[in-house]
Amino acid sequence: MRVLIIGGFLGSGKTTTILKLTSCIISKGLRPAVLTNEIGEIGVDGETLGTSGIATRELTNGCICCTLKYSLHEAIREIEETYHPDILLIEPTGIALPHQIRDEIAEANIMMTFAPIVTIADASRLHAVKGQVPAFMSAQLQEADLIAINKTDAVSPELLARVEEMLRKTNPDAYLFRMSARENSQDIDRLYDIVLAPASALKNKKDDIVSEARTRVNSVEFSNVSSAAVAFKVRGVTDPEKTGSLLSGMISLIAKSAAELNKEFVGHIKTSLSAGDTLIRVSRTSADDCSQSIEYLPRENKDPDENERENENDTAPKTGASDKTDSASEKFICMAAVTNVPEDRLQKITECAAGLFLAVSGLEYEPIGGHHHHCHHDDDDCHGDCDHDHCGHEHCDHEHGYCTHDHDD
């Protein structure tokens, strides 16, 4: 089994890259598997990657480079014994240090080889990330064998040249690779040839070597990133495009509230909602990112074992607005991870925005895993009617129907 670690800061494009790369691997006659990690208690990326039908495992509530070491070992053993993949792609959380993950895996005593470490850098936000978390960004990039400069279609040639200059200064030994993971499938084919093809000349700088002298750090504390998440089962989605528009309004509201606490935050605010054979996914990566992305991804059938595991995990008693059976229920997940915002405030913001979405959408819902909506009118972080009654005020997001007027009634 060959292991490819694809790291990168929050919102850099790791999930999109892995989703496209698994298709490329299959086209070569090889069997891929994916292990993904979220810092919070609830994960969004596992749902997205699961749309491909590829064997996917998700570890949550910590970082696999420092706080989930033994869970990481167990997950890799399970994947290897169950699926026998040719290639295991690992997507760590955006605040992980990939070289620490490699060192941890090497200690697991599992027969494997390592592909070169890939770190993805978002060309459109790299300078903003450096402004928010300069030491962490440098540490994340310095151990990469290949730095994939993503979203090149969204920047000017002048900005791209400045990005490359910054990266060369940060890691002069890394191979720099330009790509647009979302827009250009040929870039993904070339990435495969560079890091995974048998004839590739690019090697892992730390091949078969684990540095015992290297200082291990807690990347969660090092990154100054806070996270928050909510998850619900929902019923009643009849119009995916309308639901996607409402989800986009929810993400805008979270970003607006977070920006009041840190107007220059960077990170990843994302949501997914499964609606029949479609997964609706909305994401935003900074305070000034007004062009949010909305995707409608086709869902392939999951393997039976995966469905059984999900059913075992969704055992919370029914509360909220629905007391019906969940035979047709779907998942709604919202997660926010941003720089330099207090975590308790971010959790309140996320809960309030999710509550507004549920109210405006009219969907039946129940919390998953005991995650309840605890928002009240007098919360300073709440914009709108968080007690699930329509407010009737004029000051609303006219596109999405969300009330953003600060009021007490």
DAZI-V522661 format. One record per pair of residues at least 24 apart in sequence whose ideal C-beta (glycine too) atoms are under 10 Angstrom apart, sorted by the first residue. I is the first residue (numbers start at 1). J is the second residue. If there is no record, write none. Layout:
I_J + I_J
//
This chain:
1_31 + 1_33 + 1_76 + 1_79 + 1_80 + 1_83 + 1_84 + 1_85 + 1_86 + 1_87 + 1_88 + 1_110 + 1_111 + 1_112 + 1_113 + 2_30 + 2_85 + 2_86 + 2_87 + 2_88 + 2_89 + 2_112 + 2_113 + 2_114 + 2_115 + 2_195 + 2_196 + 2_198 + 3_35 + 3_76 + 3_85 + 3_87 + 3_88 + 3_89 + 3_90 + 3_101 + 3_102 + 3_105 + 3_106 + 3_110 + 3_112 + 3_113 + 3_114 + 3_115 + 3_117 + 3_204 + 4_32 + 4_87 + 4_88 + 4_89 + 4_90 + 4_91 + 4_114 + 4_115 + 4_116 + 4_117 + 4_118 + 4_191 + 4_192 + 4_195 + 4_196 + 4_204 + 5_35 + 5_64 + 5_65 + 5_88 + 5_89 + 5_90 + 5_91 + 5_92 + 5_96 + 5_98 + 5_99 + 5_101 + 5_102 + 5_105 + 5_114 + 5_115 + 5_116 + 5_117 + 5_118 + 5_119 + 5_144 + 5_145 + 5_204 + 6_34 + 6_36 + 6_89 + 6_90 + 6_91 + 6_92 + 6_98 + 6_115 + 6_117 + 6_118 + 6_119 + 6_120 + 6_146 + 6_148 + 6_191 + 6_195 + 7_65 + 7_90 + 7_91 + 7_92 + 7_93 + 7_94 + 7_95 + 7_96 + 7_97 + 7_98 + 7_99 + 7_101 + 7_102 + 7_117 + 7_118 + 7_119 + 7_120 + 7_140 + 7_141 + 7_143 + 7_144 + 8_91 + 8_92 + 8_94 + 8_96 + 8_98 + 8_118 + 8_119 + 8_120 + 8_121 + 8_122 + 8_140 + 8_141 + 8_144 + 8_147 + 8_148 + 8_150 + 9_93 + 9_94 + 9_95 + 9_96 + 9_119 + 9_120 + 9_121 + 9_122 + 9_125 + 9_126 + 9_129 + 9_130 + 9_132 + 9_133 + 9_136 + 9_137 + 9_140 + 9_141 + 9_223 + 9_225 + 9_266 + 9_267 + 9_268 + 9_285 + 9_339 + 10_39 + 10_93 + 10_94 + 10_95 + 10_122 + 10_125 + 10_129 + 10_133 + 10_223 + 10_225 + 10_227 + 10_266 + 10_267 + 10_268 + 10_269 + 10_270 + 10_285 + 10_286 + 10_336 + 10_337 + 10_338 + 10_339 + 11_94 + 11_120 + 11_122 + 11_124 + 11_125 + 11_129 + 11_151 + 11_266 + 11_267 + 11_268 + 11_269 + 11_270 + 11_283 + 11_284 + 11_285 + 11_286 + 11_289 + 11_337 + 11_338 + 12_94 + 12_119 + 12_120 + 12_121 + 12_122 + 12_123 + 12_124 + 12_125 + 12_126 + 12_129 + 12_140 + 12_148 + 12_149 + 12_150 + 12_151 + 12_181 + 12_268 + 12_285 + 13_120 + 13_121 + 13_122 + 13_123 + 13_148 + 13_150 + 13_151 + 13_179 + 13_180 + 13_181 + 13_182 + 13_285 + 14_45 + 14_89 + 14_90 + 14_91 + 14_92 + 14_93 + 14_94 + 14_118 + 14_119 + 14_120 + 14_148 + 14_150 + 14_181 + 14_268 + 15_44 + 15_45 + 15_46 + 15_48 + 15_49 + 15_91 + 15_181 + 15_268 + 15_270 + 15_281 + 15_283 + 16_48 + 16_120 + 16_150 + 16_151 + 16_180 + 16_181 + 16_182 + 16_183 + 16_188 + 16_281 + 16_283 + 16_293 + 16_295 + 17_89 + 17_91 + 17_118 + 17_120 + 17_148 + 17_150 + 17_179 + 17_181 + 17_182 + 17_187 + 17_188 + 17_191 + 18_45 + 18_48 + 18_49 + 18_52 + 18_54 + 18_56 + 18_89 + 18_90 + 18_91 + 18_120 + 18_181 + 18_188 + 19_45 + 19_48 + 19_49 + 19_51 + 19_52 + 19_54 + 19_89 + 19_91 + 19_181 + 19_182 + 19_188 + 19_297 + 20_52 + 20_179 + 20_181 + 20_182 + 20_184 + 20_185 + 20_187 + 20_188 + 20_189 + 20_191 + 20_192 + 21_87 + 21_89 + 21_118 + 21_181 + 21_188 + 21_189 + 21_191 + 21_192 + 21_195 + 21_196 + 22_49 + 22_52 + 22_53 + 22_54 + 22_55 + 22_56 + 22_87 + 22_89 + 22_188 + 23_52 + 23_54 + 23_185 + 23_188 + 24_185 + 24_188 + 24_189 + 24_190 + 24_191 + 24_192 + 24_193 + 24_196 + 25_54 + 25_85 + 25_86 + 25_87 + 25_89 + 25_188 + 25_192 + 25_196 + 26_52 + 26_53 + 26_54 + 27_189 + 27_192 + 28_86 + 28_87 + 28_189 + 28_192 + 28_196 + 28_197 + 29_86 + 30_85 + 30_86 + 30_87 + 30_192 + 30_196 + 31_55 + 31_83 + 31_84 + 31_85 + 31_86 + 31_87 + 31_88 + 32_56 + 32_83 + 32_85 + 32_86 + 32_87 + 32_88 + 32_89 + 32_196 + 33_57 + 33_76 + 33_79 + 33_80 + 33_82 + 33_83 + 33_84 + 33_85 + 33_86 + 33_87 + 33_88 + 33_89 + 33_90 + 34_58 + 34_79 + 34_85 + 34_87 + 34_88 + 34_89 + 34_90 + 34_91 + 35_59 + 35_64 + 35_72 + 35_75 + 35_76 + 35_78 + 35_79 + 35_88 + 35_89 + 35_90 + 35_91 + 35_92 + 35_105 + 36_60 + 36_64 + 36_75 + 36_89 + 36_90 + 36_91 + 36_92 + 36_93 + 37_61 + 37_62 + 37_63 + 37_64 + 37_65 + 37_68 + 37_71 + 37_72 + 37_75 + 37_90 + 37_91 + 37_92 + 37_93 + 37_94 + 37_96 + 37_101 + 38_62 + 38_63 + 38_91 + 38_92 + 38_93 + 38_94 + 38_227 + 38_229 + 38_333 + 38_335 + 38_337 + 39_63 + 39_64 + 39_67 + 39_68 + 39_92 + 39_93 + 39_94 + 39_95 + 39_96 + 39_219 + 39_220 + 39_223 + 39_225 + 39_226 + 39_227 + 39_229 + 39_335 + 39_337 + 40_93 + 40_226 + 40_227 + 40_228 + 40_229 + 40_230 + 40_231 + 40_333 + 40_335 + 40_336 + 40_337 + 40_343 + 40_347 + 40_350 + 41_227 + 41_228 + 41_229 + 41_230 + 41_231 + 41_335 + 41_369 + 41_370 + 41_371 + 42_227 + 42_228 + 42_229 + 42_230 + 42_231 + 42_331 + 42_333 + 42_334 + 42_335 + 42_368 + 42_369 + 42_371 + 43_93 + 43_229 + 43_231 + 43_272 + 43_333 + 43_335 + 44_229 + 44_231 + 44_268 + 44_270 + 44_271 + 44_272 + 44_281 + 44_282 + 44_283 + 44_331 + 44_333 + 44_334 + 44_335 + 45_91 + 45_93 + 45_94 + 45_268 + 45_270 + 45_272 + 45_281 + 45_333 + 45_335 + 46_91 + 46_272 + 46_306 + 46_333 + 47_231 + 47_271 + 47_272 + 47_273 + 47_274 + 47_279 + 47_281 + 47_297 + 47_299 + 47_331 + 47_332 + 47_333 + 48_270 + 48_272 + 48_279 + 48_281 + 48_283 + 48_295 + 48_297 + 48_299 + 48_333 + 49_89 + 49_91 + 50_272 + 50_274 + 50_279 + 50_297 + 50_299 + 50_300 + 50_302 + 50_303 + 50_306 + 50_310 + 51_272 + 51_274 + 51_277 + 51_278 + 51_279 + 51_281 + 51_295 + 51_297 + 51_298 + 51_299 + 51_300 + 51_302 + 52_297 + 52_298 + 52_299 + 52_300 + 53_299 + 53_300 + 53_301 + 53_302 + 53_303 + 53_306 + 54_83 + 54_85 + 54_89 + 54_300 + 54_302 + 54_303 + 55_79 + 55_82 + 55_83 + 55_84 + 55_85 + 55_88 + 55_302 + 55_303 + 55_305 + 55_306 + 56_89 + 56_91 + 56_302 + 56_303 + 56_306 + 57_82 + 57_83 + 57_88 + 57_306 + 57_309 + 58_91 + 59_92 + 59_93 + 60_93 + 60_229 + 60_335 + 61_227 + 61_229 + 62_93 + 62_220 + 63_92 + 63_93 + 63_94 + 63_95 + 63_96 + 63_97 + 63_100 + 63_101 + 63_218 + 63_219 + 63_220 + 63_222 + 63_223 + 64_90 + 64_91 + 64_92 + 64_93 + 64_96 + 64_100 + 64_101 + 64_104 + 64_105 + 64_219 + 65_92 + 65_93 + 65_95 + 65_96 + 65_97 + 65_98 + 65_99 + 65_100 + 65_101 + 65_102 + 65_103 + 65_104 + 65_216 + 65_217 + 65_218 + 65_219 + 65_220 + 66_95 + 66_96 + 66_97 + 66_100 + 66_101 + 66_104 + 66_216 + 66_217 + 66_218 + 66_219 + 66_220 + 66_221 + 66_222 + 67_218 + 67_219 + 67_220 + 67_221 + 68_92 + 68_93 + 68_96 + 68_101 + 68_104 + 69_100 + 69_101 + 69_103 + 69_104 + 69_105 + 69_107 + 69_108 + 69_216 + 70_104 + 70_108 + 72_101 + 72_104 + 72_105 + 72_107 + 72_108 + 73_104 + 73_105 + 73_107 + 73_108 + 73_109 + 73_110 + 74_108 + 75_108 + 76_104 + 76_105 + 76_108 + 76_110 + 76_112 + 77_108 + 77_109 + 77_110 + 79_110 + 80_108 + 80_110 + 80_111 + 80_112 + 81_110 + 82_303 + 82_305 + 83_303 + 86_196 + 87_115 + 87_192 + 87_196 + 88_112 + 88_115 + 89_115 + 89_118 + 89_196 + 91_120 + 92_219 + 93_219 + 93_220 + 93_223 + 93_225 + 93_227 + 93_268 + 93_337 + 94_120 + 94_129 + 94_140 + 94_219 + 94_223 + 94_225 + 94_227 + 94_266 + 94_267 + 94_268 + 94_285 + 94_337 + 95_133 + 95_136 + 95_140 + 95_219 + 95_220 + 95_221 + 95_222 + 95_223 + 95_224 + 95_225 + 95_227 + 95_267 + 95_337 + 95_339 + 96_140 + 96_219 + 96_220 + 96_223 + 97_136 + 97_139 + 97_140 + 97_142 + 97_143 + 97_216 + 97_217 + 97_218 + 97_219 + 97_222 + 97_223 + 98_140 + 98_141 + 98_143 + 98_144 + 98_145 + 99_139 + 99_140 + 99_142 + 99_143 + 99_144 + 99_145 + 99_205 + 99_206 + 99_210 + 99_211 + 99_214 + 100_139 + 100_143 + 100_214 + 100_215 + 100_216 + 100_217 + 100_218 + 100_219 + 101_219 + 102_143 + 102_204 + 102_206 + 102_207 + 102_209 + 102_210 + 103_206 + 103_209 + 103_210 + 103_211 + 103_212 + 103_214 + 103_216 + 104_210 + 104_216 + 105_210 + 106_206 + 106_208 + 106_209 + 106_210 + 107_210 + 113_204 + 113_207 + 113_208 + 114_145 + 114_203 + 114_204 + 114_206 + 114_207 + 114_208 + 115_145 + 115_146 + 115_194 + 115_195 + 115_196 + 115_200 + 115_202 + 115_203 + 115_204 + 115_207 + 116_144 + 116_145 + 116_146 + 116_174 + 116_175 + 116_194 + 116_195 + 116_196 + 116_200 + 116_202 + 116_203 + 116_204 + 116_205 + 116_206 + 116_207 + 117_143 + 117_144 + 117_145 + 117_146 + 117_147 + 117_174 + 117_195 + 117_204 + 117_205 + 117_206 + 118_144 + 118_145 + 118_146 + 118_147 + 118_148 + 118_174 + 118_175 + 118_177 + 118_191 + 118_194 + 118_195 + 118_196 + 118_202 + 119_143 + 119_144 + 119_145 + 119_146 + 119_147 + 119_148 + 119_167 + 119_171 + 119_174 + 120_144 + 120_146 + 120_147 + 120_148 + 120_149 + 120_150 + 120_151 + 120_177 + 120_179 + 120_181 + 121_147 + 121_148 + 121_149 + 121_150 + 121_151 + 121_163 + 121_164 + 121_166 + 121_167 + 121_170 + 121_174 + 121_176 + 122_148 + 122_149 + 122_150 + 122_151 + 122_154 + 122_155 + 122_163 + 122_266 + 122_285 + 122_286 + 123_149 + 123_150 + 123_151 + 123_152 + 123_153 + 123_154 + 123_155 + 123_156 + 123_159 + 123_160 + 123_162 + 123_163 + 123_164 + 123_167 + 123_178 + 123_179 + 123_180 + 124_150 + 124_151 + 124_152 + 124_153 + 124_154 + 124_155 + 124_159 + 124_160 + 124_163 + 124_285 + 124_286 + 124_289 + 125_150 + 125_151 + 125_154 + 125_155 + 125_163 + 125_266 + 125_267 + 125_285 + 125_286 + 125_288 + 125_289 + 126_150 + 126_151 + 126_155 + 126_159 + 126_162 + 126_163 + 126_164 + 126_166 + 126_167 + 126_170 + 126_266 + 127_159 + 127_162 + 127_163 + 127_166 + 128_264 + 128_265 + 128_266 + 128_285 + 128_286 + 128_287 + 128_288 + 128_289 + 128_339 + 129_266 + 129_267 + 129_285 + 129_286 + 129_339 + 130_166 + 130_170 + 130_266 + 131_264 + 131_266 + 131_339 + 132_223 + 132_224 + 132_225 + 132_262 + 132_264 + 132_265 + 132_266 + 132_267 + 132_286 + 132_338 + 132_339 + 132_340 + 133_222 + 133_223 + 133_224 + 133_225 + 133_266 + 133_267 + 133_339 + 133_340 + 135_222 + 135_223 + 135_224 + 136_217 + 136_219 + 136_222 + 136_223 + 136_224 + 136_225 + 136_339 + 137_166 + 137_170 + 137_223 + 137_266 + 138_166 + 138_169 + 138_170 + 138_171 + 139_170 + 139_217 + 139_219 + 139_222 + 139_223 + 140_170 + 140_171 + 140_219 + 140_222 + 140_223 + 141_166 + 141_167 + 141_170 + 141_171 + 141_174 + 142_170 + 142_171 + 142_172 + 142_173 + 142_174 + 143_171 + 143_173 + 143_174 + 143_205 + 143_206 + 143_214 + 144_170 + 144_171 + 144_173 + 144_174 + 144_175 + 144_176 + 144_205 + 145_171 + 145_173 + 145_174 + 145_175 + 145_194 + 145_195 + 145_202 + 145_203 + 145_204 + 145_205 + 145_206 + 145_207 + 146_171 + 146_174 + 146_175 + 146_176 + 146_177 + 146_191 + 146_194 + 146_195 + 146_202 + 146_204 + 147_171 + 147_174 + 147_175 + 147_176 + 147_177 + 148_174 + 148_175 + 148_176 + 148_177 + 148_178 + 148_179 + 148_181 + 148_187 + 148_191 + 148_194 + 148_195 + 149_176 + 149_177 + 149_178 + 149_179 + 149_180 + 150_177 + 150_178 + 150_179 + 150_180 + 150_181 + 150_182 + 150_187 + 151_178 + 151_179 + 151_180 + 151_181 + 151_182 + 151_183 + 151_285 + 152_178 + 152_179 + 152_180 + 152_181 + 152_183 + 152_184 + 152_187 + 153_178 + 153_179 + 153_180 + 153_181 + 153_182 + 153_183 + 153_184 + 153_187 + 154_180 + 154_182 + 154_183 + 154_291 + 173_205 + 174_205 + 175_201 + 175_202 + 177_202 + 182_293 + 182_295 + 223_267 + 223_337 + 223_339 + 224_338 + 224_339 + 224_340 + 224_341 + 225_265 + 225_266 + 225_267 + 225_268 + 225_337 + 225_338 + 225_339 + 225_340 + 225_341 + 225_343 + 225_346 + 226_258 + 226_261 + 226_262 + 226_265 + 226_267 + 226_336 + 226_337 + 226_338 + 226_339 + 226_340 + 226_341 + 226_342 + 226_343 + 226_344 + 226_345 + 226_346 + 226_347 + 227_267 + 227_268 + 227_335 + 227_336 + 227_337 + 227_338 + 227_341 + 227_343 + 227_346 + 227_347 + 227_350 + 228_254 + 228_258 + 228_269 + 228_334 + 228_335 + 228_336 + 228_337 + 228_338 + 228_341 + 228_343 + 228_344 + 228_345 + 228_346 + 228_347 + 228_348 + 228_349 + 228_350 + 228_351 + 228_354 + 229_270 + 229_271 + 229_333 + 229_334 + 229_335 + 229_336 + 229_337 + 229_346 + 229_347 + 229_350 + 229_351 + 229_354 + 229_371 + 230_271 + 230_332 + 230_333 + 230_334 + 230_335 + 230_336 + 230_347 + 230_350 + 230_351 + 230_352 + 230_353 + 230_354 + 230_355 + 230_357 + 230_358 + 230_367 + 230_368 + 230_371 + 230_372 + 230_373 + 231_272 + 231_314 + 231_316 + 231_331 + 231_332 + 231_333 + 231_334 + 231_335 + 231_354 + 231_367 + 231_368 + 231_369 + 231_370 + 231_371 + 232_273 + 232_320 + 232_321 + 232_322 + 232_329 + 232_330 + 232_331 + 232_332 + 232_333 + 232_334 + 232_354 + 232_355 + 232_357 + 232_358 + 232_363 + 232_364 + 232_365 + 232_366 + 232_367 + 232_368 + 232_369 + 232_371 + 232_372 + 232_373 + 233_274 + 233_314 + 233_316 + 233_318 + 233_320 + 233_322 + 233_326 + 233_329 + 233_330 + 233_331 + 233_332 + 233_363 + 233_364 + 233_365 + 233_366 + 233_367 + 233_368 + 234_273 + 234_274 + 234_275 + 234_320 + 234_321 + 234_322 + 234_326 + 234_329 + 234_330 + 234_331 + 234_332 + 234_357 + 234_358 + 234_361 + 234_363 + 234_364 + 234_365 + 234_366 + 234_368 + 235_321 + 235_322 + 235_324 + 235_325 + 235_326 + 235_327 + 235_328 + 235_329 + 235_330 + 235_363 + 235_364 + 235_365 + 235_366 + 236_275 + 236_322 + 236_328 + 236_329 + 236_330 + 236_361 + 236_362 + 236_363 + 236_364 + 236_365 + 237_273 + 237_274 + 237_275 + 237_276 + 237_278 + 237_280 + 237_328 + 237_330 + 237_332 + 237_361 + 237_363 + 238_275 + 238_276 + 238_362 + 238_363 + 239_275 + 239_361 + 240_273 + 240_275 + 240_276 + 240_277 + 240_278 + 240_279 + 240_280 + 240_296 + 241_278 + 241_280 + 241_294 + 241_296 + 242_361 + 243_273 + 243_275 + 243_278 + 243_280 + 243_296 + 243_332 + 243_357 + 243_361 + 243_363 + 244_271 + 244_273 + 244_275 + 244_278 + 244_280 + 244_281 + 244_282 + 244_294 + 244_295 + 244_296 + 245_280 + 245_282 + 245_294 + 245_399 + 245_400 + 245_401 + 246_273 + 246_280 + 246_282 + 246_356 + 246_357 + 246_358 + 246_360 + 246_361 + 246_362 + 246_363 + 246_399 + 246_400 + 246_401 + 246_402 + 247_271 + 247_272 + 247_273 + 247_280 + 247_281 + 247_282 + 247_292 + 247_294 + 247_332 + 247_334 + 247_354 + 247_357 + 247_361 + 247_400 + 248_280 + 248_282 + 248_283 + 248_284 + 248_292 + 248_293 + 248_294 + 248_397 + 248_399 + 248_400 + 249_282 + 249_292 + 249_353 + 249_356 + 249_357 + 249_360 + 249_396 + 249_397 + 249_399 + 249_400 + 249_401 + 249_402 + 249_404 + 250_282 + 250_332 + 250_334 + 250_350 + 250_352 + 250_353 + 250_354 + 250_355 + 250_356 + 250_357 + 250_358 + 250_360 + 250_361 + 250_397 + 250_400 + 250_402 + 251_282 + 251_283 + 251_284 + 251_289 + 251_292 + 251_293 + 251_294 + 251_334 + 251_336 + 251_353 + 251_357 + 251_400 + 252_282 + 252_284 + 252_290 + 252_292 + 252_353 + 252_397 + 252_399 + 252_400 + 252_402 + 252_404 + 253_349 + 253_350 + 253_352 + 253_353 + 253_354 + 253_356 + 253_357 + 253_382 + 253_383 + 253_384 + 253_397 + 253_400 + 253_402 + 253_403 + 253_404 + 254_284 + 254_334 + 254_335 + 254_336 + 254_338 + 254_346 + 254_349 + 254_350 + 254_352 + 254_353 + 254_354 + 254_383 + 255_284 + 255_285 + 255_286 + 255_287 + 255_288 + 255_289 + 255_290 + 255_292 + 255_336 + 255_338 + 255_349 + 255_353 + 256_287 + 256_349 + 256_353 + 256_383 + 256_397 + 256_402 + 256_404 + 257_336 + 257_341 + 257_345 + 257_346 + 257_348 + 257_349 + 257_350 + 257_352 + 257_353 + 257_380 + 257_381 + 257_382 + 257_383 + 257_404 + 258_284 + 258_286 + 258_287 + 258_336 + 258_338 + 258_339 + 258_340 + 258_341 + 258_345 + 258_346 + 258_349 + 258_350 + 258_381 + 259_286 + 259_287 + 259_288 + 259_338 + 259_341 + 260_287 + 260_341 + 260_345 + 260_349 + 260_380 + 260_381 + 260_383 + 261_287 + 261_338 + 261_340 + 261_341 + 261_342 + 261_345 + 261_346 + 261_349 + 261_381 + 262_287 + 262_338 + 262_339 + 262_340 + 262_341 + 262_342 + 263_287 + 263_288 + 264_288 + 264_339 + 264_340 + 265_336 + 265_338 + 265_339 + 265_340 + 265_341 + 265_346 + 266_337 + 266_338 + 266_339 + 266_340 + 267_336 + 267_337 + 267_338 + 267_339 + 267_340 + 267_341 + 267_346 + 268_335 + 268_336 + 268_337 + 268_338 + 269_334 + 269_335 + 269_336 + 269_337 + 269_338 + 269_346 + 269_349 + 269_350 + 269_353 + 270_333 + 270_334 + 270_335 + 270_336 + 270_337 + 271_332 + 271_333 + 271_334 + 271_335 + 271_336 + 271_350 + 271_353 + 271_354 + 271_357 + 272_297 + 272_331 + 272_332 + 272_333 + 272_334 + 272_335 + 273_330 + 273_331 + 273_332 + 273_333 + 273_334 + 273_357 + 273_361 + 273_363 + 274_299 + 274_329 + 274_330 + 274_331 + 274_332 + 274_333 + 275_299 + 275_330 + 275_331 + 275_332 + 276_328 + 276_330 + 277_301 + 278_330 + 279_330 + 279_331 + 280_330 + 280_332 + 281_333 + 282_334 + 283_335 + 284_336 + 284_338 + 285_338 + 286_338 + 286_339 + 287_338 + 287_339 + 310_368 + 313_368 + 313_369 + 314_366 + 314_368 + 314_369 + 315_368 + 315_369 + 315_370 + 316_366 + 316_367 + 316_368 + 316_369 + 316_370 + 316_371 + 316_372 + 317_366 + 317_367 + 317_370 + 318_366 + 318_367 + 319_365 + 319_366 + 319_367 + 319_370 + 319_372 + 319_373 + 320_358 + 320_364 + 320_365 + 320_366 + 320_367 + 320_372 + 320_373 + 320_388 + 321_358 + 321_359 + 321_362 + 321_363 + 321_364 + 321_365 + 321_366 + 321_388 + 322_363 + 322_364 + 322_365 + 322_366 + 323_364 + 323_366 + 324_364 + 324_366 + 326_364 + 326_366 + 328_364 + 329_363 + 329_364 + 329_365 + 329_366 + 329_368 + 330_363 + 331_368 + 332_357 + 332_358 + 332_361 + 332_363 + 332_365 + 332_368 + 333_368 + 333_371 + 342_381 + 344_381 + 345_379 + 345_380 + 345_381 + 346_381 + 347_374 + 347_381 + 348_374 + 348_375 + 348_376 + 348_379 + 348_380 + 348_381 + 348_382 + 348_386 + 349_375 + 349_379 + 349_380 + 349_381 + 349_382 + 349_383 + 350_375 + 350_381 + 351_375 + 351_379 + 351_381 + 351_382 + 351_386 + 352_376 + 352_379 + 352_381 + 352_382 + 352_383 + 352_384 + 352_385 + 352_386 + 353_381 + 353_382 + 353_383 + 353_384 + 353_386 + 353_402 + 354_386 + 355_382 + 355_384 + 355_385 + 355_386 + 355_387 + 355_388 + 356_382 + 356_383 + 356_384 + 356_385 + 356_386 + 356_388 + 356_391 + 356_397 + 356_400 + 356_401 + 356_402 + 356_403 + 356_404 + 357_400 + 357_401 + 357_402 + 358_388 + 359_384 + 359_385 + 359_386 + 359_387 + 359_388 + 359_389 + 359_390 + 359_391 + 359_401 + 359_402 + 359_403 + 360_384 + 360_385 + 360_388 + 360_390 + 360_397 + 360_400 + 360_401 + 360_402 + 360_403 + 361_401 + 377_407 + 377_408 + 377_409 + 378_408 + 380_406 + 382_406 + 383_407 + 385_409
//
